[in-house]
Protein backbone atom coordinates (compact mmCIF):
# COMPACT_ATOMS: atom_id res chain seq x y z
CA UNK A 1 0.00 0.00 0.00
CA UNK A 2 1.28 3.48 -0.87
CA UNK A 3 0.41 6.81 0.70
CA UNK A 4 0.15 9.95 -1.40
CA UNK A 5 -0.22 13.60 -0.54
CA UNK A 6 -2.67 15.39 -2.84
CA UNK A 7 -2.70 19.16 -3.09
CA UNK A 8 -5.17 21.12 -5.20
CA UNK A 9 -3.22 23.63 -7.27
CA UNK A 10 -6.03 26.17 -7.34
CA UNK A 11 -8.42 26.92 -4.49
CA UNK A 12 -11.26 26.90 -7.02
CA UNK A 13 -10.47 23.25 -7.86
CA UNK A 14 -10.31 22.10 -4.25
CA UNK A 15 -13.99 21.07 -4.12
CA UNK A 16 -13.61 19.04 -7.33
CA UNK A 17 -10.54 17.20 -6.04
CA UNK A 18 -12.30 16.52 -2.73
CA UNK A 19 -15.34 15.13 -4.55
CA UNK A 20 -13.19 12.86 -6.75
CA UNK A 21 -11.40 11.46 -3.71
CA UNK A 22 -14.69 10.86 -1.90
CA UNK A 23 -16.07 9.02 -4.96
CA UNK A 24 -12.99 6.79 -5.11
CA UNK A 25 -13.39 6.02 -1.42
CA UNK A 26 -17.09 5.11 -1.87
CA UNK A 27 -16.06 2.65 -4.61
CA UNK A 28 -13.53 1.09 -2.23
CA UNK A 29 -10.59 2.09 -4.43
CA UNK A 30 -8.85 4.26 -1.83
CA UNK A 31 -8.96 5.14 1.84
CA UNK A 32 -9.28 8.90 2.10
CA UNK A 33 -8.30 10.73 5.28
CA UNK A 34 -7.88 14.45 5.64
CA UNK A 35 -4.53 15.38 7.11
CA UNK A 36 -4.51 18.14 9.70
CA UNK A 37 -1.42 20.31 9.44
CA UNK A 38 0.11 21.39 12.72
CA UNK A 39 1.22 25.01 12.82
CA UNK A 40 4.97 25.39 12.65
CA UNK A 41 6.52 26.62 15.87
CA UNK A 42 8.10 30.04 15.82
CA UNK A 43 11.85 30.20 15.46
CA UNK A 44 13.59 30.66 18.78
CA UNK A 45 15.70 33.69 19.53
CA UNK A 46 18.76 33.57 21.73
CA UNK A 47 18.40 34.87 25.27
CA UNK A 48 19.80 38.31 25.99
CA UNK A 49 22.67 38.63 28.44
CA UNK A 50 20.21 40.10 30.94
CA UNK A 51 17.93 37.07 30.59
CA UNK A 52 20.90 34.71 30.98
CA UNK A 53 21.93 36.46 34.19
CA UNK A 54 18.36 36.23 35.51
CA UNK A 55 18.24 32.49 34.75
CA UNK A 56 21.56 31.95 36.54
CA UNK A 57 20.37 34.00 39.52
CA UNK A 58 17.12 32.01 39.71
CA UNK A 59 19.06 28.74 39.65
CA UNK A 60 21.21 30.02 42.54
CA UNK A 61 24.39 28.56 41.06
CA UNK A 62 26.69 31.57 41.40
CA UNK A 63 27.85 30.88 44.97
CA UNK A 64 29.03 27.44 43.84
CA UNK A 65 30.08 27.86 40.20
CA UNK A 66 31.67 30.47 37.97
CA UNK A 67 29.48 32.23 35.39
CA UNK A 68 30.92 30.08 32.59
CA UNK A 69 30.29 26.88 34.55
CA UNK A 70 26.73 27.96 35.37
CA UNK A 71 26.05 28.71 31.70
CA UNK A 72 27.38 25.27 30.74
CA UNK A 73 25.27 23.54 33.42
CA UNK A 74 22.14 25.39 32.26
CA UNK A 75 22.96 24.88 28.55
CA UNK A 76 22.96 28.63 27.87
MINU-191054 format. One line per field, with one value per residue (C-alpha): residue in one letter; z, y, x. Coordinates in nm, 4 decimals. Layout:
residues N
aa = (A;...) .
up = (Z;...) .
north = (Y;...) .
east = (X;...) .
end
This chain:
residues 76
aa = (X;X;X;X;X;X;X;X;X;X;X;X;X;X;X;X;X;X;X;X;X;X;X;X;X;X;X;X;X;X;X;X;X;X;X;X;X;X;X;X;X;X;X;X;X;X;X;X;X;X;X;X;X;X;X;X;X;X;X;X;X;X;X;X;X;X;X;X;X;X;X;X;X;X;X;X) .
up = (0.0000;-0.0865;0.0704;-0.1396;-0.0545;-0.2845;-0.3090;-0.5204;-0.7271;-0.7344;-0.4495;-0.7025;-0.7864;-0.4249;-0.4121;-0.7327;-0.6037;-0.2732;-0.4552;-0.6750;-0.3710;-0.1903;-0.4957;-0.5107;-0.1419;-0.1865;-0.4608;-0.2228;-0.4426;-0.1830;0.1837;0.2096;0.5279;0.5635;0.7108;0.9700;0.9442;1.2717;1.2817;1.2652;1.5874;1.5818;1.5458;1.8778;1.9530;2.1733;2.5267;2.5986;2.8441;3.0940;3.0592;3.0975;3.4191;3.5505;3.4749;3.6535;3.9524;3.9713;3.9646;4.2538;4.1060;4.1399;4.4966;4.3842;4.0200;3.7975;3.5394;3.2595;3.4552;3.5369;3.1695;3.0739;3.3417;3.2256;2.8554;2.7875) .
north = (0.0000;0.3482;0.6810;0.9953;1.3600;1.5388;1.9156;2.1123;2.3635;2.6173;2.6917;2.6902;2.3253;2.2098;2.1074;1.9041;1.7202;1.6519;1.5127;1.2856;1.1460;1.0856;0.9020;0.6791;0.6023;0.5110;0.2652;0.1086;0.2087;0.4264;0.5137;0.8897;1.0732;1.4450;1.5376;1.8143;2.0306;2.1390;2.5015;2.5386;2.6618;3.0037;3.0205;3.0656;3.3695;3.3569;3.4869;3.8311;3.8634;4.0103;3.7066;3.4709;3.6463;3.6229;3.2490;3.1945;3.3999;3.2011;2.8738;3.0025;2.8563;3.1565;3.0882;2.7439;2.7865;3.0470;3.2231;3.0080;2.6878;2.7965;2.8712;2.5270;2.3543;2.5390;2.4876;2.8627) .
east = (0.0000;0.1277;0.0413;0.0153;-0.0217;-0.2666;-0.2701;-0.5173;-0.3217;-0.6034;-0.8423;-1.1259;-1.0472;-1.0310;-1.3993;-1.3613;-1.0542;-1.2305;-1.5345;-1.3189;-1.1403;-1.4693;-1.6072;-1.2993;-1.3395;-1.7086;-1.6062;-1.3526;-1.0589;-0.8855;-0.8964;-0.9279;-0.8304;-0.7883;-0.4533;-0.4510;-0.1425;0.0110;0.1216;0.4967;0.6521;0.8102;1.1851;1.3593;1.5696;1.8759;1.8398;1.9798;2.2670;2.0211;1.7934;2.0902;2.1928;1.8362;1.8243;2.1562;2.0366;1.7117;1.9063;2.1208;2.4389;2.6685;2.7848;2.9034;3.0078;3.1670;2.9483;3.0920;3.0293;2.6731;2.6054;2.7380;2.5270;2.2141;2.2957;2.2961) .
end
